[in-house]
Amino acid sequence: MESETTMLPSHKDETKTEFEKNQKRYQDLIATFPHVKGWFSKAPLIEYGGYWFIKPVLEGCLHAQDFFQARPIGILICTYPKSGTTWLKALTFTIANRSRFEDDDSFNPLLKHNPHQLVPFIETDFSLFPKGDALKENTLFSTHMPHDLLPESVAKSGYKIVYIWRDPKDTFISKWAFFEK
């Protein structure tokens, strides 16, 4: 006969995010993808959909594809890493929220917070939110995901996409300098 404690669901299971509930499934799927030694870290690069990812980011991409639900009023900031993401997030946040803070600039969140805190990444930050909480008030999200790997809801919802392109040589140098620090 089972004890009462094994029959009752644990409180820990109730507080798990959707990402935590699915992480083992993502890891099992990722294990089947091609892996190669990375050039900037000890972590291997994993090929998925014709692109190379590190494991934590790929897990987040798979989670976003499964659970991110875009709304027609939202804006998605799409950038390649090291191509002006922080600048574009700050600019987009300012434009999208200018009427909320125009009377008193001292309350503008950009004065106290990094743009990455105000505009979460769907492949890394979205997975930290309990189901649905990320979408209740926020209409601005960002991603480094390639267009063809974006969640299906982004294309179907009429979501607005802001995209920035930087000369690949400049992006490479910026990334190189970043990883050398």
ZAZA-372475 format. One record per residue: x, y, z of N, C-alpha, C in turn. Coordinates in steps of 0.02 Angstrom, whole numbers, plus 50000, padded with zeros to 5 digits. Example, Ala and Ser with C-alpha at 12.3 -4.5 7.8 and 13.67 -1.06 7.14 Angstrom:
BEGIN
506604971650390506154977550390506604983550390 506424988850354506844994750357506455000250394 
END
This chain:
BEGIN
500424994050000500005000050000500445006350000 500265011249958500655017449953500505021950011 501005025550033500895030450086500525036450058 500225040350103499855046250081500295051350046 500915051750067501355056850039501525055449966 501545049149946501695047649876501085048449832 500495048349861499885048949821499695056149807 499905060749850499725067749841500225071149795 499995075649751500465079249708500885083949751 501505084549734501935089049773501805096249753 501905100749800501825107849787502325110249735 502915107049735503435108949687503205108049615 502835102549602502595101249534502095106649512 501705109249558501205114349542501525120949522 502105122449548502415128849534502905128649475 503005122849446503455122349389503175126249330 503615129449293503405132849232503285127649178 502965129749124502865125249067503535122949040 504035127449041504695125549017504985119949058 504955120449124505225115249168504865108549158 504215108849146503835102749135504035099349069 504265103149021504435100448955505185099848942 505595101948988506315102248976506615095448959 506405090148992506675083448977506505081548905 505905083048883505705081548813506155085348764 506285091848779506725095748735507435092848734 507685090948793508355088148796508415081548758 507895077348762507895071048724507895072448649 507505077348627507475079048557508145081948533 508435086348573509075089548556509625084348550 509595079148589510105073948587510135070448518 509595070948480509575067748414509845072348359 509965078648373510205083448324510965083048317 511245085148260511975085148252512305090148300 512875088048330513265092148377513965092848349 514265098848357514965099948339515285104248395 515935103948398516305107948447516225115348429 516055119448479515985126648468516655130148465 516665136048435517295139848429517385144948484 516855146748520516935151948570516775149548641 516575143348649516455140748716516565133248715 516565130348774516645123048778516005119448761 515445123048762514805120048746514765118448672 514495112648654514435111048583513905115348549 513985116148484513465119348443513015113848416 512375115148415511875110248394511505112948334 511465108848281511135110948219510385109348224 509985114448210509265113648209508975118248156 508625115548109508295119448056508785123248012 509395120748007509895124047965510295129448001 510205130048067510555135148107510905131648165 511405135048194511795132348249511625136048314 511495132248367511295134948432511705131748487 511735135048545511975131748605511355128848639 511445123648679510885119848707510365124048744 510555128448791510035132248827509605136548781 509915139548731509525143848685509075139448642 509315133748620508895129248579508305126648619 508415124948682507855122848725507325128448728 507555134648736507095140348738506735141348672 507085140248616506765140848550506205135748543 506345129548563505835124348558505235125948603 505375128648662504845130548707504425136248677 504755141248650504395146848619503965144348561 504225139748520503835137048465503215133448490 503265130248548502695126548576502195131048611 502425136148647501975139648692501875147148681 502315150448644502235157748636501635159148592 501165163048617500575164848580500585172348565 500725173948503500755180948483500055183848477 500005190348494499365193848488499445199248434 498915201048399498975205948346499225212748368 499155214448432499385221048456500125221148474 500455215448470501145214948492501655217048440 502275218048465502845219748422503415215048441 503715212048390504285207548401504905210748370 505415211648411506045214448389506505208648370 506685208248307507105202748282507795205348263 508305202248293508985204348278509445198348278 509985198948242510525194148248510945196448308 511225191748347511635193948405512185198748385 512305203648427512825208748419512715213248359 512075214448343511935218848286511515224948305 511485226548368511115232448390510495230848429 510465225048460509865222848496509685227648553 510155229348595510015233648654509765240448631 510095243348582509895249848555509185249448527 509045244248487508375243648456507835242448509 507995238548560507505237448614507335243948649 507845247948666507735254248699507315258948656 507495259348592507135263748546506405261548538 506295255148528505615252648518505205253448582 505495252048639505135252848703504925260248711 505385264748696505245271848703504665274048657 504695271848595504165273748547503495270648567 503495264248585502875260848601502555263448666 502955266248710502705268548775502745276048786 502855279848732502965287048741502375290648773 501765288548759501195292048789501125290548863 501385285048886501345283248958501815287349000 502365289748971502885293049011503035300248989 502645303048943502815309648917502715315248967 502255314549015502135319849063502685320449115 502955314649135503475314749187504025309749168 504555312349138505095308049115505475304649172 505395306949233505755303949289505505296849304 504925295049279504645288349290504775283549232 505135285749182505275281449125505695275549148 505465269349139505835263449162506535262849132 506655265749074507325265349044507855269049084 507645273449128508125276949171508385272549227 508015267149242508205262849298508325255549278 508135253749217508185246749196508535246149129 508875240649120509185238949056508625237249007 508685239048943508165237248894508015229748892 508505225548908508385218248908507905216148963 507845220149016507375218649069506665220749049 506605225549006505955228148986505665224748924 506095221948883505875218548822506175211548822 505815206548848506095199948857506185196148791 506685191848790506795187248733506305181448738 505985179648683505515174048686505865167348694 506495166848673506845160448677507225159448742 507305164648782507655163848846507225166248905 506965172148902506585174948958505865172248962 505545171148905504855168748904504785162148941 505295157848937505255151348970505245151849046 505445157549074505455158549146504775160349175 504315162749133503655164849156503195158849166 502795158949219502265153849223501795154749164 501435149649146501015149549086500585155849080 500675159449025500265165249009500455171749042 500825171649097500975177749133501375182749092 501785180349045502205184849006501795189048958 501205186848940500805190348890500275194948919 500145194648983499595198449012499645205848998 500225208849008500295215948998500805217748944 501285213448934501835215048889501635213848816 501755218848774501635218148703502285218348663 502845219648698503495219848665503915213748685 504145210248635504605204648646505155205048594 505695201448606506245201348559506475194248548 506875193348495507135186748480507765187248438 508185182148445508745181048399508585175148353 507985172348358507805166548318507745168548244 507975164148199507875165548128507135165648111 506955169448060506255170248041505885163748031 506195158947997505845152647982505785148048043 506075149748100505995145848161505545149248212 505285155148195504835158648241504215154548255 503905155348314503285151848328502755153148275 502365148148261501855148548209501365154248223 501225155648286500745160848304500965167748281 501625168848273501875175448252501635176848181 501695172048136501475173048067500715173548061 500355169748101499625169448095499275175348128 499605178848174499255183948213499295190948184 499715191948134499815198748109500285202748154 500675199348193501165202348238501615206948199 501755212848226502215217448193502935215348210 503365215348160504065213448170504505219248152 504955221048198505465226148186506115222348179 506465223348123507065219548109507645224348096 508225222648121508825226748109509345222248076 509705225148030510235221647994510875225648002 511415222348016512065225548024512555221947977 513015225647950513525222747906513825216547941 513825210747909514075204647941514805205247966 515215209047932515905209947955515915213648022 515515218848029515475222548092515185218148147 514685214048131514385209548179514895204548204 515295201748158515805196848176516325199948224 516555205948207517055209248249516755210748318 516135213048320515805214548384515745208148426 515545202648394515475196348430516165193848454 516665194448412517345192348431517585196248492 517505202748490517715206948547517325205148610 516675203848602516255202148659516505195748693 516665190648653516875184248682517595184348706 517985189048683518675189548706518725192948775 518205196448796518205199848861518175194848918 
END
